[in-house]
Amino acid sequence: MFDPQVDALTDLQYRILLALADGQVRSSLSIWNTVQTDSKAHLKVASATINRSLASLVKFELVERLLDDSPVTSRQRPNYRLTRAGYDSLHSEMIRCRDLAVIIGARLAER
């Protein structure tokens, strides 16, 4: 059974968290909301899962953490953006998925 607090996203961290919520510098909460409402509804995940995934992506330098440029408040939330390595990994993963779809399509056509 799927436990959103434990299970990893994978699939290149769910396409690097939907390309960090459509290519904009976003907070983890904003990314979580985008992943939650993805029209394909591939995964239902908890914010803790997104935060762990972001930490992993930062560790492997696929995304970078930015300081919030809003005025200092009592609660600052980090924002994230893709690094060049993250963009390249995402591009490679998309090519791999496309190639896999072509192979599966060819095998289905043979039947």
Sequence and secondary structure as in RCSB ss.txt:
>XXXX:A:sequence
MFDPQVDALTDLQYRILLALADGQVRSSLSIWNTVQTDSKAHLKVASATINRSLASLVKFELVERLLDDSPVTSR
QRPNYRLTRAGYDSLHSEMIRCRDLAVIIGARLAER
>XXXX:A:secstr
   TTT    HHHHHHHHHHHHHS EEHHHHHHHHHT TT      HHHHHHHHHHHHHTTSEEEE   S   S 
   EEEE HHHHHHHHHHHHHHHHHHHHHHHHHHH 
